Amino acid sequence: MFLKFYTSNYIQTGVFILQIRKDSYKKEWRDGKISLENNRARIIAILELIAVDEKRWKEACNSIELKKAFRRIRSRINRNAFCKK
């Protein structure tokens, strides 16, 4: 199995950057006219929204998988009910 490790190099630029990545999702905040320190509440609120969306997505995926499993079980039961020996 091939494992991919993420590494980063620190290059001092004098600009503070906060970056999150998850699969294909990427969000980045940079110091600008308004510093990140003054945007903490907004950033945390956005992170909370991202977490809620991810939780809903996982629950939806689990729900779909459960429905598929129930359909498979139901079809096996129905096949066995008609195949009495």
PyMOL commands that set and color helices and strands:
alter all, ss='L'
color gray80, all
select helices_A, chain A and resi 36-82
alter helices_A, ss='H'
color red, helices_A
select strands_A, chain A and resi 17-22+25-30
alter strands_A, ss='S'
color yellow, strands_A
deselect
rebuild
show_as cartoon
